[in-house]
Amino acid sequence: RINKMPSCAGADLLQTGMRGAFGKAMGTAARIKPGQVIFSMRTHEKFVKTACDALRKASDKFAGHHDVVVSPKWGFTSVRRENYKLWLDSGRAKKEGVHVYIRKMRGPLSEYNCFDKASASKFE
């Protein structure tokens, strides 16, 4: 908020100083709720320590208390780290750019949903 004061000739006759100095809104700000994610970063496993340090330094620029958390999931996917390689090798998961398609374990059996590596390789 800003308490605007006139700066022209005779301004001392117009202004009231700090009386009622709550001011007017200036600019915009984000409203963040407790527990809300502010930054999200994806990096290689070998750079996790450097990334955590960078996010910790960035959090100093914002008011309040901030935690840096390493996700148990692989990248921005819904697959946990320990399951990612197993599911790729077994054919249950399929890479799609930066995301992962998880083959369903229900519904009609199709070539896209089957776990057979030979028929699933057509879609790789």
One Martini backbone bead per residue (centre of mass of N, CA, C, O) as a GRO file, in nm:
protein
  124
    1ARG     BB    1   0.101   0.032   0.014
    2ILE     BB    2   0.015   0.386  -0.046
    3ASN     BB    3   0.103   0.728   0.052
    4LYS     BB    4  -0.007   0.982  -0.106
    5MET     BB    5   0.166   1.288  -0.201
    6PRO     BB    6   0.192   1.597  -0.268
    7SER     BB    7   0.442   1.793  -0.502
    8CYS     BB    8   0.344   2.083  -0.501
    9ALA     BB    9   0.248   2.386  -0.481
   10GLY     BB   10   0.105   2.397  -0.169
   11ALA     BB   11   0.102   2.108  -0.026
   12ASP     BB   12   0.089   2.180   0.282
   13LEU     BB   13  -0.221   2.265   0.260
   14LEU     BB   14  -0.339   1.970   0.160
   15GLN     BB   15  -0.207   1.797   0.361
   16THR     BB   16  -0.218   1.547   0.655
   17GLY     BB   17  -0.003   1.340   0.650
   18MET     BB   18  -0.049   1.059   0.875
   19ARG     BB   19  -0.343   1.083   0.848
   20GLY     BB   20  -0.484   0.816   0.726
   21ALA     BB   21  -0.221   0.607   0.620
   22PHE     BB   22  -0.319   0.340   0.467
   23GLY     BB   23  -0.389   0.369   0.177
   24LYS     BB   24  -0.328   0.235  -0.138
   25ALA     BB   25  -0.325   0.015  -0.369
   26MET     BB   26  -0.015  -0.152  -0.492
   27GLY     BB   27  -0.043  -0.358  -0.706
   28THR     BB   28   0.035  -0.710  -0.705
   29ALA     BB   29  -0.050  -1.026  -0.538
   30ALA     BB   30  -0.004  -1.328  -0.413
   31ARG     BB   31  -0.216  -1.586  -0.286
   32ILE     BB   32  -0.108  -1.796  -0.023
   33LYS     BB   33  -0.139  -2.105   0.098
   34PRO     BB   34  -0.101  -2.340   0.309
   35GLY     BB   35   0.088  -2.585   0.126
   36GLN     BB   36   0.156  -2.442  -0.126
   37VAL     BB   37   0.292  -2.447  -0.435
   38ILE     BB   38   0.547  -2.247  -0.586
   39PHE     BB   39   0.770  -2.453  -0.673
   40SER     BB   40   0.885  -2.649  -0.966
   41MET     BB   41   1.132  -2.914  -1.011
   42ARG     BB   42   1.331  -3.074  -1.268
   43THR     BB   43   1.585  -3.333  -1.221
   44HIS     BB   44   1.857  -3.487  -1.175
   45GLU     BB   45   1.986  -3.681  -0.929
   46LYS     BB   46   2.276  -3.529  -0.922
   47PHE     BB   47   2.110  -3.227  -0.876
   48VAL     BB   48   1.948  -3.211  -0.606
   49LYS     BB   49   2.129  -3.044  -0.415
   50THR     BB   50   2.143  -2.789  -0.596
   51ALA     BB   51   1.836  -2.741  -0.617
   52CYS     BB   52   1.779  -2.709  -0.314
   53ASP     BB   53   1.965  -2.463  -0.279
   54ALA     BB   54   1.821  -2.277  -0.485
   55LEU     BB   55   1.539  -2.284  -0.344
   56ARG     BB   56   1.634  -2.174  -0.072
   57LYS     BB   57   1.734  -1.899  -0.186
   58ALA     BB   58   1.457  -1.818  -0.312
   59SER     BB   59   1.293  -1.820  -0.035
   60ASP     BB   60   1.430  -1.556   0.082
   61LYS     BB   61   1.246  -1.358  -0.109
   62PHE     BB   62   1.021  -1.464   0.082
   63ALA     BB   63   0.782  -1.460   0.292
   64GLY     BB   64   0.832  -1.680   0.533
   65HIS     BB   65   0.794  -2.029   0.544
   66HIS     BB   66   1.005  -2.282   0.383
   67ASP     BB   67   0.999  -2.587   0.195
   68VAL     BB   68   1.207  -2.850   0.077
   69VAL     BB   69   1.088  -3.105  -0.151
   70VAL     BB   70   1.125  -3.441  -0.232
   71SER     BB   71   0.990  -3.639  -0.451
   72PRO     BB   72   0.872  -3.980  -0.489
   73LYS     BB   73   0.846  -3.908  -0.782
   74TRP     BB   74   0.868  -3.922  -1.131
   75GLY     BB   75   0.884  -3.628  -1.185
   76PHE     BB   76   0.552  -3.544  -1.324
   77THR     BB   77   0.446  -3.806  -1.227
   78SER     BB   78   0.257  -4.091  -1.069
   79VAL     BB   79   0.531  -4.240  -1.031
   80ARG     BB   80   0.730  -4.412  -0.850
   81ARG     BB   81   1.064  -4.460  -0.841
   82GLU     BB   82   1.068  -4.779  -0.782
   83ASN     BB   83   0.852  -4.838  -1.031
   84TYR     BB   84   0.951  -4.725  -1.301
   85LYS     BB   85   1.155  -4.943  -1.409
   86LEU     BB   86   0.970  -5.188  -1.375
   87TRP     BB   87   0.739  -5.088  -1.566
   88LEU     BB   88   0.910  -5.054  -1.821
   89ASP     BB   89   1.022  -5.348  -1.839
   90SER     BB   90   0.725  -5.488  -1.831
   91GLY     BB   91   0.512  -5.272  -1.992
   92ARG     BB   92   0.317  -5.094  -1.815
   93ALA     BB   93   0.496  -4.863  -1.909
   94LYS     BB   94   0.506  -4.554  -2.115
   95LYS     BB   95   0.670  -4.337  -2.294
   96GLU     BB   96   0.562  -3.969  -2.323
   97GLY     BB   97   0.800  -3.795  -2.309
   98VAL     BB   98   0.748  -3.644  -1.993
   99HIS     BB   99   0.558  -3.880  -1.976
  100VAL     BB  100   0.331  -4.147  -1.859
  101TYR     BB  101   0.194  -4.449  -1.964
  102ILE     BB  102  -0.056  -4.645  -1.808
  103ARG     BB  103  -0.151  -4.949  -1.824
  104LYS     BB  104  -0.425  -5.114  -1.801
  105MET     BB  105  -0.606  -5.368  -1.582
  106ARG     BB  106  -0.864  -5.306  -1.763
  107GLY     BB  107  -1.081  -5.401  -1.982
  108PRO     BB  108  -1.028  -5.427  -2.294
  109LEU     BB  109  -0.836  -5.613  -2.496
  110SER     BB  110  -0.547  -5.460  -2.623
  111GLU     BB  111  -0.258  -5.361  -2.766
  112TYR     BB  112  -0.226  -5.109  -2.572
  113ASN     BB  113  -0.301  -5.280  -2.289
  114CYS     BB  114  -0.089  -5.480  -2.315
  115PHE     BB  115   0.205  -5.668  -2.176
  116ASP     BB  116   0.320  -5.744  -2.438
  117LYS     BB  117   0.614  -5.668  -2.585
  118ALA     BB  118   0.560  -5.733  -2.885
  119SER     BB  119   0.285  -5.569  -2.918
  120ALA     BB  120   0.379  -5.300  -2.768
  121SER     BB  121   0.613  -5.209  -2.971
  122LYS     BB  122   0.434  -5.060  -3.185
  123PHE     BB  123   0.394  -4.798  -2.975
  124GLU     BB  124   0.704  -4.690  -2.927
   0.00000   0.00000   0.00000
